[in-house]
Amino acid sequence: MTSTAAGSSIIGIGHHRPERILTNHDLEQMVETSDDWIRRRTGIEQRRIAGESETVAQMASQAARAALADAAIDPAEVTQVIVATCSNDEGSPSAAGRVVRELGLDAPAAFDLGAACSGFSHALAVADQGIRAGASGTTLVIGSEKLSAVTDYTDRTTCVLTADGAGAVVLRASEQAGVHPVVWGTVPELVDAVTISPPAGTFAQNGRQVLGWALREAPVIAQRVIEAAGVQMTDIDVFVPHQANLRMIEPLAESLGLRSDAIVADDVTTSGNTSAATIPLAISRLREAGRIPDGATALLLGFGGGFSYAGQVVHLP
């Protein structure tokens, strides 16, 4: 067991997106929809789709490699791997276990966390608390999803949203808190609002219920996250909510009272909804594009299937 730490900090960020691009015009050939309808309802222009043999674990490994390279550390330092996912096609081994073998890591603790769209924020909180308690040291926290495998491409209300990809961060013990306390919970009355049900494992959701909750309750949760971190909303440089739907993100961001120059993540427009992967994927792509300043303070907020939510304030490298 490692010694206890005052806090943890993100020291590396990376992502992976599959090569195949599925545009709105492609979907017009597959289901009764149109580019105009999709843009107006979701703000999505295109999404990435994994190959048939490309797995959740493989995408997670690619994102992890990028994050480790960004952190410029020896992979042997990793003592824990957590993969947030709701679409891994294996009950066992875990996607995290396969990442460990794929990367040749030195026998770290490894497990998957299933909290759907809030999974990454849940996993980040678990990793932070483990580091603070001395149960783990350098940790890979990954969100990876292959939602195309559980998508019904005859249902135009859902197939226009879902996509595949992965994002990862490297978390390490630090003298100051780079990851602030999590605010998390569930909404029991909405537990069936977003589902992936057997035997086919098809993704389904009640879009109106999800949108209604997001616009009504997510701002309240966000304010609780800000208070837990001991900061003000005006201290936030970047707002990264779950990339579910741009038409949900825009009014949510407007309701928070962010600074006029604060960046609001909009990666959903070209990456689609990748559930647990959306938050780290959006952070990595914003940073890669130079839209996030060094040392930025970010507000993360995940919500969705379960019906679960989780959020925290973090300082980015």
C-alpha positions in Angstrom: 0.0 0.0 0.0 1.3 3.5 -0.8 1.3 6.3 1.7 -1.8 8.6 2.0 -1.8 11.7 -0.1 -3.4 15.2 0.3 -4.9 14.9 -3.1 -4.5 13.8 -6.7 -3.9 15.6 -10.0 -4.5 14.9 -13.6 -1.0 14.8 -15.3 -1.9 13.3 -18.7 -4.8 13.2 -21.1 -5.4 11.2 -24.3 -8.2 9.8 -26.5 -8.9 7.5 -29.4 -11.6 7.7 -32.1 -12.2 4.9 -34.7 -11.4 5.7 -38.3 -14.8 5.2 -39.8 -17.0 8.3 -40.0 -20.8 7.9 -40.1 -22.3 11.2 -41.4 -25.9 12.4 -41.2 -26.1 11.8 -45.0 -25.0 8.2 -44.4 -27.8 7.8 -41.9 -30.3 9.1 -44.5 -29.6 6.0 -46.5 -30.2 3.7 -43.5 -33.3 5.1 -41.7 -36.0 7.6 -42.3 -34.3 10.8 -41.2 -32.4 13.8 -42.7 -29.3 15.9 -42.1 -31.5 18.9 -41.3 -33.6 16.9 -38.8 -30.6 15.5 -37.0 -28.8 18.9 -36.8 -31.9 20.7 -35.5 -32.7 18.0 -32.9 -29.2 17.1 -31.7 -26.6 19.4 -33.2 -24.6 16.3 -34.4 -23.0 16.3 -37.8 -21.1 13.0 -37.7 -20.0 10.3 -35.4 -17.2 7.7 -35.3 -18.0 4.0 -35.5 -15.7 1.1 -34.5 -14.8 -1.7 -36.8 -16.5 -5.1 -36.2 -13.4 -6.5 -34.6 -12.5 -3.3 -32.7 -13.3 -3.7 -29.0 -14.0 -1.5 -25.9 -10.7 -2.7 -24.4 -8.7 -2.0 -27.6 -10.0 1.6 -27.8 -9.4 2.0 -24.1 -5.8 0.9 -24.6 -5.2 3.4 -27.4 -6.5 6.2 -25.3 -4.4 5.1 -22.3 -1.3 5.0 -24.5 -1.9 8.6 -25.5 -2.5 9.7 -21.9 0.6 8.0 -20.7 2.7 9.6 -23.5 1.2 13.0 -22.6 2.1 12.5 -18.9 5.6 11.4 -20.0 5.8 8.7 -17.3 6.9 5.1 -17.3 3.8 2.8 -17.6 5.4 0.7 -14.9 4.3 3.4 -12.4 0.6 2.6 -12.9 -0.8 0.8 -9.9 -4.5 0.9 -10.9 -6.6 0.9 -14.0 -10.3 1.8 -14.0 -12.4 1.5 -17.2 -15.8 3.2 -17.2 -18.0 1.4 -19.7 -21.6 0.1 -20.3 -20.9 -1.6 -23.6 -18.1 -4.1 -23.0 -19.1 -7.3 -24.6 -17.5 -9.5 -22.0 -18.7 -10.2 -18.6 -15.2 -11.4 -17.7 -12.4 -10.5 -18.1 -13.0 -6.9 -17.5 -12.0 -4.3 -20.2 -9.5 -3.0 -17.6 -7.9 -6.4 -17.3 -7.4 -6.5 -21.1 -5.9 -3.0 -21.0 -3.4 -4.2 -18.4 -2.3 -7.0 -20.7 -2.3 -5.0 -23.8 -0.1 -2.3 -22.3 2.2 -4.7 -20.5 1.6 -3.1 -17.1 3.1 -4.5 -13.9 0.1 -6.2 -12.3 -2.0 -3.2 -11.1 -5.4 -3.4 -9.7 -7.9 -3.3 -12.6 -11.6 -3.2 -12.8 -14.6 -1.9 -14.8 -17.1 0.6 -13.5 -20.6 0.6 -14.9 -22.4 3.9 -14.4 -23.2 4.6 -18.1 -22.9 8.3 -19.0 -21.7 9.4 -15.6 -19.2 6.5 -15.5 -16.1 8.6 -16.1 -16.8 11.1 -13.3 -17.7 8.1 -11.0 -14.4 6.4 -11.9 -12.4 9.6 -11.4 -13.9 10.0 -8.0 -13.1 6.4 -7.0 -9.5 6.8 -8.3 -9.0 10.1 -6.4 -10.4 8.7 -3.2 -8.2 5.6 -3.5 -5.1 7.7 -4.0 -6.0 9.9 -1.0 -6.5 6.8 1.2 -3.2 5.3 0.1 -4.8 2.3 -1.6 -3.3 3.2 -5.0 -0.9 5.5 -6.6 -0.7 6.5 -10.3 -4.0 5.5 -11.9 -5.3 5.3 -15.4 -9.0 6.4 -15.6 -10.5 5.5 -18.9 -14.0 5.9 -20.5 -14.5 3.6 -23.5 -17.6 2.7 -25.3 -18.7 0.8 -28.4 -22.4 1.9 -28.5 -22.7 1.0 -32.2 -22.8 -2.6 -31.0 -26.0 -2.0 -29.0 -27.7 0.5 -31.4 -30.9 -0.3 -33.3 -30.2 1.4 -36.7 -33.9 1.2 -37.6 -34.8 3.6 -34.7 -34.1 7.1 -35.8 -34.5 8.6 -32.3 -31.5 6.8 -31.0 -29.2 5.8 -33.9 -28.5 9.4 -34.8 -27.0 9.9 -31.3 -24.7 6.9 -30.5 -21.1 6.5 -31.4 -17.8 4.9 -30.3 -14.6 6.1 -28.8 -12.4 6.4 -25.7 -10.8 9.0 -23.5 -8.3 8.6 -20.7 -6.5 10.5 -18.0 -3.5 9.7 -15.8 -4.1 10.6 -12.1 -1.3 10.8 -9.6 -0.9 11.8 -5.9 -0.2 15.5 -5.3 0.2 17.9 -2.4 -2.8 19.9 -3.5 -6.2 18.8 -4.7 -6.3 18.8 -8.5 -9.6 16.8 -8.3 -12.1 18.3 -6.0 -14.9 16.3 -4.1 -17.4 14.5 -6.2 -21.2 15.2 -6.0 -23.0 12.0 -7.1 -26.3 10.2 -6.8 -29.2 8.5 -8.6 -32.7 9.5 -9.6 -34.8 6.4 -8.7 -37.9 7.4 -10.6 -35.8 7.7 -13.9 -34.0 4.4 -13.5 -35.6 3.0 -16.7 -35.2 6.3 -18.7 -32.1 5.0 -20.4 -31.6 1.2 -20.8 -29.5 -1.4 -22.6 -31.7 -4.5 -22.3 -31.1 -8.2 -23.0 -31.2 -10.3 -25.0 -30.2 -8.1 -27.9 -28.6 -5.5 -25.7 -30.3 -2.6 -27.6 -29.9 0.9 -26.4 -33.2 2.8 -25.7 -34.1 6.0 -23.9 -37.0 8.3 -23.0 -35.5 11.4 -24.5 -38.1 13.7 -23.1 -37.6 12.5 -19.6 -33.8 12.9 -19.9 -34.0 16.3 -21.4 -36.5 17.5 -18.8 -34.3 16.3 -15.9 -31.2 17.8 -17.5 -32.7 21.3 -17.9 -34.4 21.3 -14.5 -32.0 19.4 -12.2 -28.6 19.4 -13.7 -28.0 23.1 -13.0 -28.8 22.4 -9.3 -26.3 19.6 -9.3 -23.7 21.7 -11.0 -24.1 24.4 -8.3 -23.6 21.7 -5.6 -20.4 20.6 -7.4 -19.1 24.2 -7.4 -19.9 24.6 -3.6 -18.2 21.3 -2.8 -15.0 22.5 -4.6 -15.1 25.9 -2.7 -15.0 27.9 -5.9 -17.3 30.2 -7.8 -19.0 29.6 -11.1 -17.0 32.5 -12.5 -13.8 30.6 -11.7 -14.7 27.9 -14.3 -12.7 28.1 -17.5 -14.2 25.0 -19.2 -17.5 23.3 -18.8 -17.6 19.7 -19.9 -21.0 18.0 -19.5 -21.9 14.6 -20.8 -22.0 15.0 -24.6 -25.5 13.7 -25.0 -27.0 16.3 -27.3 -25.9 19.8 -28.2 -29.5 21.0 -27.9 -29.3 19.9 -24.3 -25.9 21.2 -23.6 -26.5 24.8 -24.9 -29.4 25.7 -22.6 -27.8 23.9 -19.7 -24.6 26.0 -20.0 -26.6 29.2 -20.4 -28.4 28.6 -17.2 -25.2 28.2 -15.1 -24.0 31.8 -15.4 -20.5 30.9 -16.7 -18.1 33.6 -17.7 -18.6 34.9 -21.3 -15.2 33.6 -22.2 -15.6 30.1 -20.6 -15.4 27.2 -23.1 -18.4 24.9 -23.3 -17.5 21.5 -24.7 -19.2 20.7 -28.0 -17.4 17.6 -29.1 -20.7 15.9 -29.6 -21.0 17.6 -33.0 -18.3 15.4 -34.6 -17.9 12.6 -32.1 -21.5 11.8 -31.2 -22.7 10.4 -27.9 -20.1 8.0 -26.5 -21.6 7.6 -23.0 -18.9 7.1 -20.4 -16.2 8.2 -23.0 -17.7 11.6 -23.8 -16.2 13.7 -21.0 -12.5 12.6 -21.3 -12.8 12.5 -25.1 -14.1 16.0 -25.1 -11.4 17.3 -22.8 -8.6 15.6 -24.8 -9.9 16.9 -28.1 -10.5 20.5 -26.8 -6.9 20.5 -25.4 -5.5 19.0 -28.7 -7.2 21.9 -30.6 -5.6 24.5 -28.3 -9.0 25.6 -26.9 -8.2 24.9 -23.3 -5.5 27.0 -21.6 -2.8 25.3 -19.5 -3.9 24.9 -15.9 -7.6 25.5 -16.7 -10.3 24.9 -14.1 -12.9 22.6 -15.5 -16.4 21.7 -14.3 -17.3 18.1 -15.2 -20.9 16.8 -15.1 -22.0 13.4 -16.2 -25.6 12.1 -16.1 -27.6 9.4 -17.8 -28.4 5.6 -17.7 -29.1 4.3 -14.3 -30.3 7.1 -13.7 -27.0 8.3 -12.3 -25.2 11.6 -12.1 -21.7 12.6 -10.9 -19.6 15.7 -11.2 -16.5 17.4 -9.9 -14.2 20.4 -10.5 -10.8 19.5 -11.8 -7.6 21.4 -12.7 -6.3 20.4 -16.1 -2.5 20.1 -16.9 
